[in-house]
C-alpha cells in the first residue's frame, strides 16, 4: 500500500486501546489492512497468507 493511500486511510481507523488480556501482540493496522487487501485481491484463503510478506499466520 502506498504511503499516500495509507495517509488517507489511517485517520479513519480507531486508535488502539490499552491491552486488557494476554495473548498475541497486536499487528500494526497498516500490516493488517495490507493482509485484508491481499486476500481480497488474490482470492486466497486466510490460512494461506504468505508469512514472508509479513502477514503473520493468517490463523487466529
N, CA, C and O atoms as a GROMACS GRO file, in nm:
protein
  240
    1UNK      N    1   0.086  -0.116   0.000
    1UNK     CA    2   0.000   0.000   0.000
    1UNK      C    3   0.090   0.123   0.000
    1UNK      O    4   0.188   0.130   0.075
    2UNK      N    5   0.058   0.217  -0.084
    2UNK     CA    6   0.141   0.337  -0.094
    2UNK      C    7   0.127   0.423   0.032
    2UNK      O    8   0.027   0.415   0.103
    3UNK      N    9   0.228   0.503   0.057
    3UNK     CA   10   0.223   0.595   0.171
    3UNK      C   11   0.108   0.695   0.155
    3UNK      O   12   0.047   0.736   0.254
    4UNK      N   13   0.080   0.734   0.031
    4UNK     CA   14  -0.027   0.830   0.006
    4UNK      C   15  -0.163   0.771   0.044
    4UNK      O   16  -0.245   0.837   0.108
    5UNK      N   17  -0.187   0.645   0.004
    5UNK     CA   18  -0.313   0.580   0.039
    5UNK      C   19  -0.323   0.560   0.190
    5UNK      O   20  -0.429   0.582   0.249
    6UNK      N   21  -0.214   0.519   0.253
    6UNK     CA   22  -0.215   0.498   0.397
    6UNK      C   23  -0.244   0.629   0.471
    6UNK      O   24  -0.312   0.628   0.573
    7UNK      N   25  -0.193   0.740   0.420
    7UNK     CA   26  -0.219   0.870   0.483
    7UNK      C   27  -0.368   0.904   0.479
    7UNK      O   28  -0.417   0.975   0.568
    8UNK      N   29  -0.440   0.856   0.380
    8UNK     CA   30  -0.584   0.879   0.372
    8UNK      C   31  -0.662   0.783   0.461
    8UNK      O   32  -0.764   0.821   0.519
    9UNK      N   33  -0.615   0.660   0.474
    9UNK     CA   34  -0.688   0.556   0.548
    9UNK      C   35  -0.663   0.564   0.698
    9UNK      O   36  -0.757   0.548   0.777
   10UNK      N   37  -0.542   0.590   0.738
   10UNK     CA   38  -0.505   0.584   0.881
   10UNK      C   39  -0.595   0.668   0.972
   10UNK      O   40  -0.634   0.620   1.078
   11UNK      N   41  -0.629   0.792   0.935
   11UNK     CA   42  -0.716   0.871   1.024
   11UNK      C   43  -0.856   0.813   1.042
   11UNK      O   44  -0.927   0.850   1.136
   12UNK      N   45  -0.898   0.723   0.954
   12UNK     CA   46  -1.031   0.664   0.963
   12UNK      C   47  -1.038   0.547   1.061
   12UNK      O   48  -1.148   0.505   1.099
   13UNK      N   49  -0.924   0.495   1.101
   13UNK     CA   50  -0.919   0.379   1.189
   13UNK      C   51  -0.921   0.422   1.335
   13UNK      O   52  -0.862   0.524   1.370
   14UNK      N   53  -0.988   0.344   1.421
   14UNK     CA   54  -0.988   0.378   1.564
   14UNK      C   55  -0.849   0.358   1.623
   14UNK      O   56  -0.774   0.269   1.581
   15UNK      N   57  -0.816   0.439   1.721
   15UNK     CA   58  -0.689   0.426   1.791
   15UNK      C   59  -0.696   0.304   1.883
   15UNK      O   60  -0.799   0.279   1.945
   16UNK      N   61  -0.586   0.227   1.892
   16UNK     CA   62  -0.588   0.109   1.980
   16UNK      C   63  -0.598   0.150   2.126
   16UNK      O   64  -0.535   0.247   2.170
   17UNK      N   65  -0.677   0.075   2.200
   17UNK     CA   66  -0.690   0.100   2.343
   17UNK      C   67  -0.584   0.022   2.420
   17UNK      O   68  -0.499  -0.043   2.359
   18UNK      N   69  -0.589   0.028   2.551
   18UNK     CA   70  -0.492  -0.048   2.631
   18UNK      C   71  -0.515  -0.198   2.616
   18UNK      O   72  -0.628  -0.243   2.596
   19UNK      N   73  -0.408  -0.272   2.626
   19UNK     CA   74  -0.418  -0.418   2.617
   19UNK      C   75  -0.475  -0.471   2.749
   19UNK      O   76  -0.416  -0.450   2.855
   20UNK      N   77  -0.588  -0.539   2.740
   20UNK     CA   78  -0.657  -0.583   2.861
   20UNK      C   79  -0.633  -0.730   2.894
   20UNK      O   80  -0.648  -0.770   3.009
   21UNK      N   81  -0.596  -0.808   2.795
   21UNK     CA   82  -0.574  -0.951   2.819
   21UNK      C   83  -0.443  -0.994   2.756
   21UNK      O   84  -0.389  -0.928   2.667
   22UNK      N   85  -0.393  -1.106   2.805
   22UNK     CA   86  -0.272  -1.163   2.746
   22UNK      C   87  -0.306  -1.226   2.613
   22UNK      O   88  -0.422  -1.257   2.586
   23UNK      N   89  -0.209  -1.243   2.531
   23UNK     CA   90  -0.232  -1.306   2.402
   23UNK      C   91  -0.128  -1.259   2.302
   23UNK      O   92  -0.021  -1.210   2.339
   24UNK      N   93  -0.160  -1.275   2.177
   24UNK     CA   94  -0.068  -1.235   2.073
   24UNK      C   95  -0.046  -1.085   2.073
   24UNK      O   96  -0.136  -1.008   2.108
   25UNK      N   97   0.073  -1.043   2.032
   25UNK     CA   98   0.094  -0.900   2.016
   25UNK      C   99   0.006  -0.846   1.903
   25UNK      O  100  -0.023  -0.917   1.807
   26UNK      N  101  -0.034  -0.724   1.915
   26UNK     CA  102  -0.118  -0.660   1.814
   26UNK      C  103  -0.040  -0.643   1.684
   26UNK      O  104   0.077  -0.603   1.686
   27UNK      N  105  -0.104  -0.672   1.573
   27UNK     CA  106  -0.044  -0.650   1.441
   27UNK      C  107  -0.068  -0.503   1.406
   27UNK      O  108  -0.179  -0.453   1.427
   28UNK      N  109   0.032  -0.434   1.354
   28UNK     CA  110   0.010  -0.295   1.315
   28UNK      C  111  -0.106  -0.283   1.215
   28UNK      O  112  -0.124  -0.369   1.129
   29UNK      N  113  -0.183  -0.175   1.227
   29UNK     CA  114  -0.302  -0.156   1.143
   29UNK      C  115  -0.268  -0.162   0.994
   29UNK      O  116  -0.342  -0.222   0.916
   30UNK      N  117  -0.159  -0.100   0.955
   30UNK     CA  118  -0.123  -0.099   0.812
   30UNK      C  119  -0.095  -0.241   0.762
   30UNK      O  120  -0.137  -0.278   0.653
   31UNK      N  121  -0.026  -0.318   0.842
   31UNK     CA  122   0.005  -0.456   0.805
   31UNK      C  123  -0.124  -0.539   0.796
   31UNK      O  124  -0.139  -0.620   0.704
   32UNK      N  125  -0.215  -0.520   0.891
   32UNK     CA  126  -0.342  -0.593   0.889
   32UNK      C  127  -0.424  -0.557   0.765
   32UNK      O  128  -0.480  -0.646   0.700
   33UNK      N  129  -0.432  -0.429   0.733
   33UNK     CA  130  -0.507  -0.387   0.615
   33UNK      C  131  -0.444  -0.440   0.487
   33UNK      O  132  -0.515  -0.480   0.395
   34UNK      N  133  -0.313  -0.442   0.481
   34UNK     CA  134  -0.246  -0.498   0.363
   34UNK      C  135  -0.280  -0.646   0.348
   34UNK      O  136  -0.299  -0.694   0.236
   35UNK      N  137  -0.289  -0.719   0.458
   35UNK     CA  138  -0.328  -0.859   0.452
   35UNK      C  139  -0.470  -0.877   0.401
   35UNK      O  140  -0.496  -0.964   0.318
   36UNK      N  141  -0.561  -0.793   0.448
   36UNK     CA  142  -0.701  -0.799   0.401
   36UNK      C  143  -0.707  -0.769   0.252
   36UNK      O  144  -0.774  -0.840   0.177
   37UNK      N  145  -0.638  -0.665   0.209
   37UNK     CA  146  -0.638  -0.629   0.066
   37UNK      C  147  -0.576  -0.739  -0.018
   37UNK      O  148  -0.622  -0.765  -0.130
   38UNK      N  149  -0.472  -0.805   0.033
   38UNK     CA  150  -0.408  -0.914  -0.039
   38UNK      C  151  -0.506  -1.029  -0.061
   38UNK      O  152  -0.515  -1.084  -0.170
   39UNK      N  153  -0.580  -1.065   0.044
   39UNK     CA  154  -0.679  -1.173   0.034
   39UNK      C  155  -0.789  -1.135  -0.066
   39UNK      O  156  -0.828  -1.217  -0.149
   40UNK      N  157  -0.838  -1.012  -0.057
   40UNK     CA  158  -0.943  -0.969  -0.149
   40UNK      C  159  -0.895  -0.965  -0.294
   40UNK      O  160  -0.969  -1.000  -0.385
   41UNK      N  161  -0.771  -0.923  -0.314
   41UNK     CA  162  -0.716  -0.911  -0.450
   41UNK      C  163  -0.686  -1.048  -0.512
   41UNK      O  164  -0.714  -1.070  -0.629
   42UNK      N  165  -0.629  -1.138  -0.432
   42UNK     CA  166  -0.586  -1.267  -0.487
   42UNK      C  167  -0.692  -1.376  -0.476
   42UNK      O  168  -0.692  -1.471  -0.554
   43UNK      N  169  -0.784  -1.362  -0.380
   43UNK     CA  170  -0.885  -1.464  -0.359
   43UNK      C  171  -0.835  -1.584  -0.280
   43UNK      O  172  -0.906  -1.685  -0.271
   44UNK      N  173  -0.715  -1.576  -0.223
   44UNK     CA  174  -0.664  -1.689  -0.145
   44UNK      C  175  -0.738  -1.699  -0.013
   44UNK      O  176  -0.807  -1.605   0.029
   45UNK      N  177  -0.725  -1.813   0.054
   45UNK     CA  178  -0.784  -1.832   0.185
   45UNK      C  179  -0.693  -1.766   0.289
   45UNK      O  180  -0.572  -1.753   0.268
   46UNK      N  181  -0.754  -1.726   0.402
   46UNK     CA  182  -0.678  -1.659   0.508
   46UNK      C  183  -0.558  -1.742   0.551
   46UNK      O  184  -0.450  -1.688   0.574
   47UNK      N  185  -0.576  -1.872   0.561
   47UNK     CA  186  -0.468  -1.958   0.613
   47UNK      C  187  -0.348  -1.962   0.521
   47UNK      O  188  -0.241  -2.007   0.562
   48UNK      N  189  -0.362  -1.916   0.397
   48UNK     CA  190  -0.252  -1.919   0.302
   48UNK      C  191  -0.184  -1.784   0.285
   48UNK      O  192  -0.106  -1.765   0.191
   49UNK      N  193  -0.212  -1.689   0.375
   49UNK     CA  194  -0.141  -1.561   0.369
   49UNK      C  195   0.009  -1.587   0.382
   49UNK      O  196   0.051  -1.656   0.474
   50UNK      N  197   0.089  -1.534   0.291
   50UNK     CA  198   0.233  -1.562   0.296
   50UNK      C  199   0.302  -1.491   0.412
   50UNK      O  200   0.301  -1.368   0.420
   51UNK      N  201   0.360  -1.569   0.501
   51UNK     CA  202   0.431  -1.513   0.616
   51UNK      C  203   0.552  -1.432   0.574
   51UNK      O  204   0.589  -1.336   0.641
   52UNK      N  205   0.613  -1.470   0.463
   52UNK     CA  206   0.733  -1.398   0.419
   52UNK      C  207   0.702  -1.254   0.374
   52UNK      O  208   0.793  -1.173   0.361
   53UNK      N  209   0.576  -1.224   0.352
   53UNK     CA  210   0.536  -1.086   0.320
   53UNK      C  211   0.495  -1.010   0.445
   53UNK      O  212   0.452  -0.895   0.437
   54UNK      N  213   0.508  -1.074   0.561
   54UNK     CA  214   0.481  -1.007   0.687
   54UNK      C  215   0.337  -1.009   0.731
   54UNK      O  216   0.297  -0.926   0.813
   55UNK      N  217   0.256  -1.102   0.679
   55UNK     CA  218   0.115  -1.105   0.712
   55UNK      C  219   0.085  -1.192   0.834
   55UNK      O  220  -0.032  -1.202   0.873
   56UNK      N  221   0.182  -1.253   0.895
   56UNK     CA  222   0.155  -1.340   1.009
   56UNK      C  223   0.107  -1.476   0.962
   56UNK      O  224   0.134  -1.517   0.849
   57UNK      N  225   0.034  -1.544   1.049
   57UNK     CA  226  -0.005  -1.682   1.018
   57UNK      C  227  -0.133  -1.690   0.937
   57UNK      O  228  -0.158  -1.791   0.870
   58UNK      N  229  -0.215  -1.585   0.941
   58UNK     CA  230  -0.344  -1.592   0.874
   58UNK      C  231  -0.448  -1.669   0.953
   58UNK      O  232  -0.563  -1.678   0.912
   59UNK      N  233  -0.408  -1.724   1.065
   59UNK     CA  234  -0.498  -1.802   1.151
   59UNK      C  235  -0.504  -1.733   1.287
   59UNK      O  236  -0.410  -1.666   1.329
   60UNK      N  237  -0.617  -1.749   1.355
   60UNK     CA  238  -0.628  -1.692   1.490
   60UNK      C  239  -0.636  -1.802   1.592
   60UNK      O  240  -0.645  -1.775   1.711
   0.00000   0.00000   0.00000
